[in-house]
Amino acid sequence: MSNPASPPSANAAWLRALERTATIGERPGFTLPVLVEEAAARHPDAPALLSATERFTYRELAARANVYADWALAHGFGAGSVIGLMMTNRPEYVAIWLGLARTGATVALLNTNLTGAGLAHCIAAAQASAVIAEARFLSALAETTTELWLHGGADDNPRRIDHWLANSPAPKPLPSAVTLSDRALYIYTSGTTGLPKAASVSHHRIMQWSLWFAGMANLTAADRTYNCLPLYHSVGGVVAVGAALAAGGSVFLRERFSANRFWPEVAEQNCTVFQYIGELCRYLLAAPPSSAEMNHRLRLACGNGLRPDVWEAFQARFAIPQILEFYAATEGNFSLFNAEGVSGSIGRFPNFLPQRKSVALVRVDQVTGAALRGTDGFCLRCDPDEVGEAFSQIAGGASARFEGYADSAATERKILRDVFVAGDAWFRSGDLMRKNARGFFYFADRIGETFRWKGENVSTAEVAAVLRACPGVLDADVYGVPVPGTDGKAGMAAVVPGEGFDLAALRAHVSGQLPNYARPVFLRICSGLERTATFKANTIGLQSDGFDPARISEPLYIDAPSRDRYVQFDAATHTEILAGRVRF
């Protein structure tokens, strides 16, 4: 069945996006840093980036980015260099990566929650020759052997990059050799297995994301986006910022989300657009009513992961005129948009968009993740409303290219060949979806060893490795379990205790090694764990049991951060959780 006709407003959104991106490539050197420079020449005093403590006009943003570019060239960085960046949300962050990318360097955006081995892995994976970090992260980076430059900190530190800002000479003319095909960023994604992978993001993709989102959201110079999402993620750090700058608008950056401050700040900053993840909308909906929540000028909320039960209540309570839900992946080569506002859908393709033919839902074995093939050897497409993995064809055009990871082996693992015809190649998203007869896609789950919690991808392999490294733990498996009233899945660990096992020691170990969103919410103490014939974890039965004491005879614990320990729970606590009376 063909897609239904879109309403005029939805068609207009798609056409705007197509129009704004149609000329990408006509100027090979027209990157986002150059766009900012040219915008500064047209409207120098217009606001660009703001926070509670910093404010850059377009002229100031362009000038600051050029100083960072000059710093990079003066210290031997430029084309071919990789520099890590570890800072909290602030306008300075954007100025740094714009300036460094302007020289041809690649900027690796480091997750500020990481410490220890996880952080060291990310620096090594990108082969970063230097790291620029806010002074507050000095202890997290204490053991790195990579050249470290600090923003802030002790005055006598010779590697204070902000000292360069204060004392730098006038920036020299910048090189013009950087093109859209060059890599600009490494953005980390946990993918479906193992430690985070450094996904390659070219200048072309940054421009594609920025202009496409600006068109879909109909952003103009009069818009101001409220952004409290991490700048080290593709949505918070590139899409929300780049789309606004591409439209000549502005962005208010908050260091982290606060339900109490959200509505007052939206009003104070005259924000018209809010970049969300579904979990933030749930928090706002759960907050007590206040007079501030209706004193806003928001015309649009744009984001992903908004569940149907939250969607309608959120939009009604806060009088949001439009919600623009979308689906995209940092390393992916396709995206979906729900311009029609159909509650719960992650989007669709209009009939006039050729890309609709290059995305397919494929039947897979949900235990092994293997794509299922027919008697002819080719993969099997899903029927309407059948759940399958989203595949996207890898074509020659820049917009359909899969740019991969810093690790070439990881890149190859995301590609499946001979999918529908001999010799074709398709990107495997790792995401399970279904598509109804009207053409609307709905997200179902992640394949394999990754689940999403608190807006972050959590690698079960990474968490399990941390658990197994704790003294007294013989074995451990980690998996996600759905919790009513929350987005994504909460982490649950099945742990096999050995000699010297101690719950308090386990919690201290986990807290010291993992960011809070990756720490298991539930623990199940087991006598042994099931393995496949190839010794891989088989968590199907564990996931089916969830955290239900009626199905589990073994001890169950829930993490109680306020009490700094694991607490054993029973059927009564389980009932409280199901009723939504336990906060996570």
N, C-alpha and C positions, 0 to 999 in steps of 0.2 A: 504493500500500500504506500502511495506517495505521501510526502509530508503535506500537512494541511497548509492552506494559505496563512501567512503570518499577518497579524494586524499591522496597519500602516506604521505605527510607532516602532515595531520590531523590525520591519523592513528598512525603515529609515536608519536604525542603529547599525544594521549590517552594511548598508550602503555607505554610511559615513566611515565605518572602519575600512572598507575596501578602498574608498577614495583616498583616505589619509595614508594608507600604506602602499598605494599603487606606484608611487614614484620612488620608493626606496630602491636604491641601486643606481639611479640616474646620476647621483653624485657619490662616487665610491668613498670619498673622504668625509661625507656628512654623517658624523657620529653624534651621540648625545652630548659629549663635551663641546663639540663644535656648535650644535644646536643652541646650547646655553650661551656660548659666546655671541652668537648672532642675535639671540633674544635680548642679551644685555645691551647690544647696540641699538635695538629698536625701542625697548622700554626699560632703561637702566634702573630706574628708581622703583619699579614695581616689585612687590614682595615676592620672594621665591620660596625660601625655607625659613621656618620659624620654630622656636621651642620656648620653653619657660625662661631660658637663659640666653638664647642666641637668636639673632635675626639677620638673614642675608637677603638683600635685594638681588636682582639678577646681576647687576654690575658687581656687587660684592662677592657673589657666588663665583662668577667667572674669574674675578681677580684672585680670589683665594685658591681656586683650582689651579690657576696658572702658577701661583707660588709653589704649590706642591709639585707641579710638573717640573718647575725649575729645580726644586730640591732633588727630585729623582735624577735628573740629568747631571746635576752637579756632583752626585755621589755614585755615579756609574750605573744607575738603573735606567731602564728604557726598554726598547724592543727586545724580547726574549727573557726579560727578568720576570720573576714572580715575587710579589710582596704580600705578606699576610696583613690583614687589618682586623684588629680586635678592639672595638669600642662600643659604647652604648649608643642608643638612638640620640642623635643630635645633628644639626646641620653640618657641623664640621666633618662628620663621617662621610657624607655625600661629596663634599668638596674634595676630600682626600682621594676617593676612588675615581672621581671624574678627572682630577689632575693627573694621577698616576696613569690611568688608562689613556689619557691624551698623548702620553709619550710612547705608547706601544707596549708598556708593561702590563702584566696580568695581575689583578688584585684578587687574592684569595680571602673571601669573607668568612672569618672565623666565628663560630658559635661562642658567645660569651658565657655560656653555661658550662663549657668543657674545661676539664682540668686533666692533669696526669697523662696517662697513656693515650686517652682519647684525643686530647689536644695535640700531643706529640705526633700522633698518627696523621692528623689533618695537615699539620705543617709539612710533614715528610711526604704525604701523598701529592701535594702540590709542588714539591721541591722548591719551597719558598727560600729565597736567599736572604730575606730580611722580614721582620715583622714590625709593624707600627701598632702600638698598643696604648690605650689609656692607662694612666699610672695605677689605677685600682686593680689592674690585672697583672701587675708585676709578679706577685707571688705565684700565680697560676703558670707563669712563663719562666719561673726561676730556673728550671732545669733545662730550658731549651738552649741548644748550641747555635741557633740561628741568630744572626745579627739583629739586635733589638733596639728599636727607637721608641722612646716614650713621649706621650703627650701629657704633660704635667709631671709632678713628682719633685724629687730633690733638685734644688737650683744648681747644684754643682755637677749634675750629670751632663757629660759632654754630648750625650745622645738624646737631647730634648728637642724633638722636632718642632715644638712650639717656639723654642728659642730662635729657630731658623725663620719662623714667621715674623718674629719681631725685628730681626736684624738682617733679613735677606735683601740683596740688591734688587733692583728692578728686574722682573722676569725677562729672560732672553726670548727672541722669536722661537716659537715652538715648531717642531718638525711637522711636516704635512703628509708624511708617508703612511700614517696609520689609516687603514681602510676598514670598511664594513666587514670584510672577511677575516680580519684579525681577531684574536681572542681578547676579550676585555676582562672577564671575571672567571673565577672558579667559585661556584656556589655548591655547598655540600648537601648531599642527599644520601640518606641511609639506604635507599633502594630496597631490594627485597632480601638481601643477605649481607651479613658481615658488618664491618666498620663503615663509617661514612665515606662516600665516594665524592671526589671533586669533579662536579659536572662542568664541562666547558661551555661558556656563554660568550658568543661573539658579539661584536659591535652591531652586526646585522640583527641579531635576535633582540638585543636591547631596543633598537629602533622599532623593530616589528612589534614587540610587546607594548612599548610606550605609545606608539601611534595607533595601534589597534584598540587598546583599551581607551585611549582618549576619544576615539570615534564611537565605540560602543557606549561609553558613558556620557557622550556629548559634552565633554569638558570644554570650558572656555576660560578666558582670562579672568572672568568674574568668580570662578570656583575656587574654593579652598578645601583641601582634603584633610580629614582628621586621620592620622596614621599612628597607631600605637603598636603595630606589628614589628617584629625584629627586622632591623635593616640588613642582617646577614642572610635573610631569606629572600627568595626571588620576588614574592608578592610585596612584602613590606619595603624591601630595599631597592627594587627596580621598577616594578609595575606601578605601585602607588605613587612613587616619586617621579618616575620618568613620564608617566601619562600626564600628570599635572604640569610638569615643565614643558612638555611638548605642546601643551595647549596654552602656555603663557600664564597658567594659574599658579597657585601656591600650595604648600603643604605645611600643616602643623604637625610636628614630630613630638610624640610623648615617649619618655624613656621606657615606660611599661604601662600596661593597662591598669586602670583603677575604676571600678564601678562607681565609687563615690564622686570622683572628679570628672567622669566622662561628660555628663550633660552640662555641668557648669562650664567646662572648657569648650565644648562644642559651641555653646552660646557666646562665651566671651571672645572666641576666636573667629566668630562668624563663619563657621564651617558649613559647607553645603553638601559635602560628600563624605561618607564614612567607609573606610576600607576595613572589612571585617573578616574574621573566621567564625564559624558557627558557635564555637564555645564562648566567645565574647558576647554574642547576642543572648545566649542562655544565661550568662551571669547578669546581664542588664535586666533581663526579664525576671530573674529571681530576686532582684534588689527591691527593697520597699519603695512604694510610690513616693515621688517628690515633686514639688512644684517646678523644679528645674527641668524635668524631663520633657515638658511641652514647650519650653522656651528656646526653641531651636529653629534653624533655617535649613535643615537637611532636606535635600530633594531626592537623594539617592544613597542607598547602601549597596556597596559592591563587594563581593567576596565569594567564599566557597565554604561548604560544609554546614549549611543551614538546614537543619532537619525540619520536616513538614510541621511537626507539632510546635516547634519554636517559631517557625517562619510566620505563620498567620497571627499568632498572639503578639509577636514582636512588632510586626508591621502595624497592627491595629492599636496596640497600647501606646506606641510612640509616634503614631501618625506619620509613618515614613511613606512618601508618595510612591517610590519605586524601589524594588529590590532587584539587583542584577547579579544573579548567581552564575558562576562559571566553573569550569574544570580546566586545569592545566597542570603540568608537571615541569619542574625546573629543566630536566633533561629531555622532555618530550618534544615531539615535532608536530603536535596538534593541540587544539583547545576547543572547548565547547562553551556556548553562552546561552543562557536562558533569558532572552530579551523579552519573552512574553510574560514572565512572572508566574509561571506555572509552579505552584508550591511543591517543593521536594525534588524537582528535576534539576540536573546539572547542565542542561542545555540541549541543543539540537542544531542541525545544519539546515539552513533554508534551501529550497530547491535550486536556487541560482548559484549556490556556492559549490564549485567543483570539488572542494576538499571532502565533501560528504561521501564520495566514492572511494576515498583512500583510507577510511577508518572502518574497521570491522570488528564485531564481537565474535570471538573464536571459542569453540568448546575446548575446555581444558580439564585435566584430571586435577581436582582441587586438593588432592593429597600430595601428589608429586609435582604439580605445576606444569606437567608436560602437555603440550598442545596435542589434541586428538586428531588423528588423520583417518580419512576414509580409505576404501579399497584401492582408490587411484593414487594414494600416497599424499594427497593434498589435505590441508586443514579443513575442518568442518565449521561452517558459519552457524551462528545461533539463530534460532527462530525468534519471532517477537516475544518479548517478556521472558526469554530464557537467559539465565546469567552466564556470561562468558567473559574472557579477558579482552580488553580493548587493545587492538593492534592498529598501527598506523604505517602506511607504506612509506618507505624511504625512497624519495625521488631525487632528481638532479637539481631541482630548484632550491634556492637558499632557504625558503620558508618550510620546505619539507625535508630538509637535511637533518640527520641525527648527528649532533656534534660530539656526543660521547663524553667520556671521562678522561682524566689525566692518566688513568690506568687503561691501556689498550685492551687488556684481557677482559676487564669489566665491560668495556664498550662492546666487545664482540658477544658477550653473554646476553646482551639486551637485544640482539638482532637474531631473527629467525628467517631462514631462507627457504625457497621453494614452498611458499605458503599456499598460494592459490594457482600459480603457474610456475613452471620451471624457470629458475634464475631470478625470481623476484626476491625482495628483501623487505622485512617489516620490523618496525620497532615494537617491542613488547613492553607495555606500560606497567604490567604487574597489578593492574587494577581490574577488579571484577565489576561489571556493569550489566544492566539489562536495558533494552530499548523497546518501547511499546510500539503499537501499530501506527501511532501518530508521529513517530520519529523522535520522541523525547527520551533522552538517556537518564538513567537513575543509577547512582553509585551503590554498589553492594558491599564490597570488601576489598582488602588487599590479599594478594596471593603470597604464600610463603611466610617468611619470618619477620615481617614488618607490620606493625599496627600503628594507629594514630591516637595520641592521647594528649590533651591540653594543647592542641594545635601543632604538635611535633610528631615526626616519624620516630618510632622507637624500634630499634633492631633487637629482636629476641636473641640473636646469636651474641651480640655484644653484651647484653645484660646477663645472659646465662654464663658467659665467660667470667664476668666479674663475680657472680655468685660462686662458681666453682673454684675460684681462687681464694675464697675465704676459708681459713682453717676450720676444720670440723664439717665441711660440706663435701660429701662424696660425689654427688651428681646433682644437676639441676636442669630443668627445662622451663622455658618462659613462653608465654602466649598471652594474647589479648582476650578479654572477656567483656561482653556488653553489659553495661550498667544502666538501668532505666533512668531516663532524665539527663543523661550525659551524652556528649558527642564522642565519637571514636570508641575505643575500647580501653579499659583499664588493664594495666599489667598484672599478671598473676604468675607466680613461680611455684613450681612443684619441686621441692627440695628433699634430697635424700641425706639425712644426717649421719655423721660418723662420730668417731671418738673425739671428744672435746667440743662438740657442737654447742653453740651458745647463741640464743636468739638476740641478745643485746649486742654481742660482738658482730653478728651478721648485719644487724641494722647499722651499726657504726661503720662497718666496712662498706656497705652499699652507699651510705650517705656520703662517704668520703670519695667514692669512685664514680658516682653517676649523678647527672643533673636530676632535679626533683621530678621532672616529668617522666624520666626513665625508670625510676625506682618502683619496684613492684608494689601495688596497692594491697594485693592479697597473697598470702603464703599458704601452701598446702604441704604438710609434712608427709612424705611418702616412704615406704619401705623399698621401693624400686621404681624404675621408669621403663616404659616400653620403648623398644627400638625396632627399626625396620631391618630388613635383611642386609642392608648396607650400613647399618649402625647409625642411621639418622634418627632424630627425635620423631616420635609419632604422638602428637598431642591431640589427635582427633577426639579420643575419649575424654581427655582432660578438659578440652574446650567444651565438650558436650555437658560435662558435669558442672562447669562454671564454678561458682562459689556457694553452691546450694548445700547446706548441711544435710538435707534429706537424701542427697545422692552420694554424699561423701562420709565415710566412717572415720577418716583420718583427721587429725587436728587441723583446724583452719584458723588463720590469723589475719587481721587487718592492720595496716599501718596507721598509727595514730600520731601524726606529726606534733600535735599540740602536747602530747605526753611523751614524745621522743622515744617511742617503743612500739613493738608489735603487741596487739591485744587479741587474745583468743576470742572467737565469737561463735554464737550458736544460732538456732532458728529465730530467736527473737530479734537479734541484730540483722539477720538476713531479711526479715520482714520489714524492718525499719529502712533498710537500703532500698528494697523494692518500692517502698512507699515514697521514696525521695526525701526522707527525713535525715539522711546522712550526707554531709557536704564533702565534696571531693575537690 
